[in-house]
């Protein structure tokens, strides 16, 4: 008896599903906006935020002597953090992203599209400009979701479905941010090459790994046929359970390599399962955009 994993690989192009994805992105963005109570953070900038007590060891030049003269203690004038002026967004539209299992209600590519579109909306409404890396110039229009969807649909009509699993090797300007969304199943060295190219002029970045839950739990046993997402290649295993330990070990090693790369470059890394809330990872990303020096890793599952 053959046991095949229950998967979905939508035959329809991404552009055919974009109208429904646009609606979903609007809803998610609206939910997250209610969870972000401003983006004010202490940091380098020109806009006054608040006074706070002087801490021993700080440079005395930071003391606001006029404010301090009113009381018997010293105060420091803090300025509001100025977030990146431009956010460049890219999401993977290659064959592996079209995968979706019975453990999730969406494919990886559809979730990535919703995250990318919703994040662009959040950025624009927060005062930044957002652009699709390799597709559009930075936009500040509140109709950015629709503009991005149109650019993606046009690209598919002209060039067909994208099979590039990594973003273009092009630098983003200093004081900008890059958000890369995909499953990043390429060799880590290739991912690092793309990240280094993007951050060559000083841009900061965030990596969001999109994962279907079946890829993490590996529930297979017995006689299972595994198919390559691009078609053609296949593997038939009569005892699929015997591959579980090796598979999970290789998966963990791959992610550890990506974490080390992000650490070296000062990028943040997020692991997001498609059966988790899209709003959760978006909220974490939006908050981190206001405090990009925080780095680190988050996980939504």
N, C-alpha and C positions, 0 to 999 in steps of 0.2 A: 504493500500500500504506500502511495506517495502522499506526503504531507507538504503542501505548498503554503508559504507564508501569505497571508491575505494582504495584498498591497493595492494601491491605486497609483496609476501613472496616467494622468489626464491626457487624453489625445488632443483636446482643444488647446489652442495656443493661449499663452498668458494674456495676450491682448483681448481675447474673447471673454475672459473672466474679469477684466479690469473694472467694468462698471460696478460689479458687486464688491470688488476689493476696495474701490474708492469709498463706497458707503461704509464698509467695515473700518477703513482707516479713519474716516471722519468720526465715527462713534468712539473708537479707541482714543483718538486724540482729545476728544471732548472729555472723556473720563479722566484722562491723565491731567488735563488742564485744571480740573477741580482739585487734584491732589498736589499740585505744585503751587504753594502759597508764595508767589514771587520767586525771584531767583537772586535775591540779594545775599551776597556773601562778602566777608571782609577780604581785601586783597589789593592788588595794584590797580589804580584807576584814579579818576579825577572827581568823581561824585561823592560827596560826603554821605556817610552811612550813620555813624554813631560815635559817641565818646565812650571810652572804657578806661578803667583804672590803669595807670602805668605799672608795669611789671619790672621788678628788679632785674638788671642785666640788659635791658633794652637800651638802645642809643638814646641819649638825652635829647637829641634833635627831634625825636618823635613826639615830645611832650608839647601839648597845646597850652602855652603859659597863660593865655588870657582866660581860658576855661578853668585852668588849675587855680588861678588867683582867687576864684570865687569860693573855694573850699580849702581845706587843710591837707589835701592830697593831690598828687599829680594825675593828669588825665591825658590820654592819647586820642587824637582824632583819627578814626578809621575811615578809609575810603571803600566804596563798593567795588567788588570784583567786576572787571570788565570782561565778559565772556568773548569767545572767538567771534570775529566779525563774519566769517564765512564758514559754513559747514558743508563739506563735500560728502555725498552719500552714494554708496554703491551696494547693490545686492546681486548675489549669484543667480544667474538664470540658466545654468548648465543642466545637463540631463539628471545628475544625481539629486538635484533640488526638486525634481518633479515627483519624487517618492513620497508616498503617504501610506501608513499602515492602518489596520483596523483599530489600533489603539489610540488613534487621533482623528479628529474631525476635519483636519486640513492637511494639505501637502506642505512640504518645507518651503517651496517657492511662493505659495500663496501667503504663508505667514511672513516670509521675508519681505514680500511686496507691501503688506499691510504695515509692518514695522517701519520700512523705509518711507512710505508716504506719510504715515502719521507723525514720524519724527520730523520730517520736513515741515509739516504744519506747525508743530510745537516750536520749532526753531524760529520760523518766520513770525509767529505771534509773540515770541519772546524778544524780538528785535534783531535777530540775525538774518543773514541771507543764506539760502540753501541751494545747492546745485547737485545734479546727478553727475557723478564722475564719468567723464567721457561722453556725456549726452547733452547736457544743458549748461548754460552759463548760470551763475548764482542769481537767484530770484528772491525778491522781497515781497511778492504779491501774496495776499491771503488766499488766492486761488491756486496755491502751489501744488496741492494734491492733484487737481485736474490737469495742470500744466505738465506735471511729471508723468501722469498716466498717458497723456497724449504723446509725449516724447518716447515713452516705452513702446506704445502701440505703433508709432511711425517707424521706429527702429526695427521692430519685428516684421513689419510689412516690407521694408526695404532690404533687410539682411537675413530674415528668417530668425528662428529661435537661436539665442546666444548659446555657444558651447564653451565660452571662456569661464573657467572656474575661478579666476583671479582678476582683480581690477587692472586697469591700464598702468603701465610702468611710467607714471608721470608725477612730478612733484606737486604738492599743494603748497600754496604760499604760507609764509610764516604767519602766526597769529590766526591760523585757520584750523579746523578740526575735520578729521576724516572718520566717517562711520562706515565700516565694512561689515556686511551681513551675508553669511553663507554657511555651508557645512565645512568648508576648508579641509576637504579630504585629500587635497594635493599634498605632495611631499612638503614637510615643514620648511625646507630650504627655499622652495619656490614662493611660499607664502611670505617668508622673511624678505626675500628679494623685492616683492611688491610693496611691502610695508616700508622698507628702507627707501625705496624710490619715492613714495608718497611723502615721507617725513624728511626728505633730504634738505629742505629749506627751513625746517623748524616746526612744521605742523605737528600737532598732537593727534592721537588716534584712538579708536575704540574698535574692538573686534567682537562681533556677536556670532557665536557658533549656534546654528540652528540644528536641532537634533530631533528626529522622530523617536518616540519612546521605545519602539521595538528595537532600535539600534543600541539602546542602553541595557535593556533587560534580557535580550537574546533568549526568547522562550522556546526555541526550536529543539525538537527531538525526533528521533526516528529518521525515516527516509525523506529528505528535503532537497528540493532543487532551488538553488540560488541563482538569480539572473542578474547580469550587469545592467545598471540603469540605462545605459545607452543602447542595450540590445546586443545580440551576438554571443557574447561570452556567457557561459553558465557553468555551475559547479553542482554536481549531484553528490550528496553525502548520505550514505545509508545509516549513519549514526551521528546525526547533526549535534547531539548533545556533547559529543567528544571534542567538538571544536570550540565549545563555549569558553573555556579557560584561556586558551590561546588568543581567541578573538578579543575578549575583554582586556587581556594584558596588552595586546597591541593597541587597542583603542586608548587605554590609559597612557601608554607611552607616547602616542601621537599627541594627546592633549597636553601632557607634561612638556613636550617640546615646544608647543605653541605658547604655553605659559612662560617658558624661559625666554622665548623670543620677545614676547610682549614686555617682560621685565627688563630686558636689555634696552629696549627702545622707549620705555616709559609709557607704553600703551596700556589701556584697560582691556580686560577680557571678560566676556559674559557668555555663559552657557544657558541656552534657552530651549526647552522642550516644547514641541508644538501642542502638547496637551495642557500646557500651562497658560496663564493669562498673559496676553500680549501687553496689557496695560502695566503689568508689574515690571517687566524689563524696560519699557519705555520710561516709566517714572524714574527708575534708577539711572538711565542714560541721561535724562533731562536734568536731574539734580547734579550728575557728574559733569555735565557741560558747564555748569556754573562754578564748579570747583575742580577743574581738570588736573590740578596737582595731586588729587587724591589717589589716582591709579587704582590698582587692585583688580579683583575678580568678583563678579556676582554670578549667582545661579538662580534661574527661575524654573522650577520643575514641580 
